[in-house]
Amino acid sequence: MPHSDDTGSDDTGPETFSAEDEQRIIRDFRRLMFDRFVAGHGTLKTRWLGVEAIKYPTDLMMYQELIIRRRPDLIVETGTHLGGSGLFLATICDLIGHGEVISIDIRNGPERDLPQHPRLHFIQGSSVAPEIVAMVQARAEALGPSPEVMVMLDSDHRLLHVLAELEAYAPLVRPGGYLIAEDTHVKDHPNLPQYGPGPAGAVAFFLARHPDFEVDETCTRFMMSQNPGGFLRRRMPA
Ligand SMILES: C[S@@+](CC[C@H](N)C(=O)[O-])C[C@H]1O[C@@H](n2cnc3c(N)ncnc32)[C@H](O)[C@@H]1O
C-alpha cells in the first residue's frame, strides 16, 4: 500500500521489488537496450534538432538538469561523433543565455559535416594530447579566475584512455562541479564483457587517488543511464 513519510515525500512507495531484484532488472534492461543497439535497432541513438547523438534520452535530461543547476561557463565534451550531443548542450546553454561548449574528436576534420551553433566549438585532436588539453585549459582561464567547467568524457572508452582524460580534465572542475565518465555500462557492467577494461575501471582507479571526487548517485535516478557510477562530483571543502 502506498505510504508517505512525515516530510510528505512521495518517494517511499510500495516496495514491490527487493534491492537485488531492482538491480537485476536495471542490468537486464541495460543489456536489452545495448543488444538491440548492436543489432542495429538504434536503441542508444537519439536525435537533437535532427542531429544524431549516442545518448539515452534520460541522460540528456540529466545533463539539462545539471546545466541549469550549475550554469557552467564551459562544457568540455570529448568524443564528438556527429555533433548531436554537443549541439544539445549548446542549445541548453543558449536557452539560459550562458555557457559554451568545446567538443573534441580525433575525426573532427574539415570533411565532417558538423552542426553549427555560436556556442559550440569543435577541436580536432586526441583528447589527451598535451596541446589539446592546453587549449582547453587556456579557454577556461580566459573565462575568469574560477570558471565553472563541466566535463563529459565520451571518446575512446578503454581504461587507460579514460583514466588519462580523468586526470587531465579533473583540475578544471571546481567544488560542486561535475566530471562525467560516460559508458560505464560497458565491460561487463553488464554489456560487452569482451571489450576489455573500460570506463568503470578507470573511475575506480581515479576515485582511489582522488578522494575529493565522489559518485553522485542522484544523477542516475531515472535508472536508465549509460553512465552508472560515472557522474563524479567534486566535493565541497569540509
Ligand atoms: C561514442 S562516440 C561519441 C558520441 C557523442 N558524444 C554522442 O553522444 O553522439 C566516440 C567518438 O570518440 C572519438 N575518439 C576516439 N578516440 C579519441 C581520442 N583519443 N580523442 C578524441 N576523440 C576520440 C571517435 O572518433 C568517436 O567519434
The ligand as an SDF file (V2000), in Angstrom:
LIG
                    3D

 27 29  0  0  0  0  0  0  0  0999 V2000
   30.9080    7.3180  -28.6550 C   0  0  0  0  0  0  0  0  0  0  0  0
   31.4430    8.4100  -29.9030 S   0  0  0  0  0  0  0  0  0  0  0  0
   30.9670    9.9780  -29.2610 C   0  0  0  0  0  0  0  0  0  0  0  0
   29.4890   10.1170  -29.1750 C   0  0  0  0  0  0  0  0  0  0  0  0
   28.9630   11.5190  -28.9790 C   0  0  0  0  0  0  0  0  0  0  0  0
   29.4440   12.1490  -27.7700 N   0  0  0  0  0  0  0  0  0  0  0  0
   27.4600   11.4440  -28.9320 C   0  0  0  0  0  0  0  0  0  0  0  0
   26.9000   11.3710  -27.8440 O   0  0  0  0  0  0  0  0  0  0  0  0
   26.8580   11.4200  -30.0090 O   0  0  0  0  0  0  0  0  0  0  0  0
   33.1670    8.3550  -29.6810 C   0  0  0  0  0  0  0  0  0  0  0  0
   33.9760    9.3360  -30.5220 C   0  0  0  0  0  0  0  0  0  0  0  0
   35.2740    9.4230  -29.9220 O   0  0  0  0  0  0  0  0  0  0  0  0
   36.2030    9.6860  -30.9410 C   0  0  0  0  0  0  0  0  0  0  0  0
   37.5420    9.3520  -30.4230 N   0  0  0  0  0  0  0  0  0  0  0  0
   38.1620    8.1390  -30.3620 C   0  0  0  0  0  0  0  0  0  0  0  0
   39.3670    8.2580  -29.8010 N   0  0  0  0  0  0  0  0  0  0  0  0
   39.5240    9.5650  -29.4760 C   0  0  0  0  0  0  0  0  0  0  0  0
   40.5660   10.3250  -28.8670 C   0  0  0  0  0  0  0  0  0  0  0  0
   41.7160    9.7520  -28.4940 N   0  0  0  0  0  0  0  0  0  0  0  0
   40.3740   11.6460  -28.6860 N   0  0  0  0  0  0  0  0  0  0  0  0
   39.2240   12.2510  -29.0960 C   0  0  0  0  0  0  0  0  0  0  0  0
   38.2090   11.5930  -29.6880 N   0  0  0  0  0  0  0  0  0  0  0  0
   38.3590   10.2680  -29.8830 C   0  0  0  0  0  0  0  0  0  0  0  0
   35.7160    8.8660  -32.1230 C   0  0  0  0  0  0  0  0  0  0  0  0
   36.2100    9.3890  -33.3230 O   0  0  0  0  0  0  0  0  0  0  0  0
   34.1940    8.9670  -31.9800 C   0  0  0  0  0  0  0  0  0  0  0  0
   33.6600    9.9760  -32.8190 O   0  0  0  0  0  0  0  0  0  0  0  0
  1  2  1  0
  2  3  1  0
  2 10  1  0
  3  4  1  0
  4  5  1  0
  5  6  1  0
  5  7  1  0
  7  8  2  0
  7  9  1  0
 10 11  1  0
 11 12  1  0
 11 26  1  0
 12 13  1  0
 13 14  1  0
 13 24  1  0
 14 15  1  0
 14 23  1  0
 15 16  2  0
 16 17  1  0
 17 18  1  0
 17 23  2  0
 18 19  1  0
 18 20  2  0
 20 21  1  0
 21 22  2  0
 22 23  1  0
 24 25  1  0
 24 26  1  0
 26 27  1  0
M  CHG  2   2   1   9  -1
M  END
$$$$
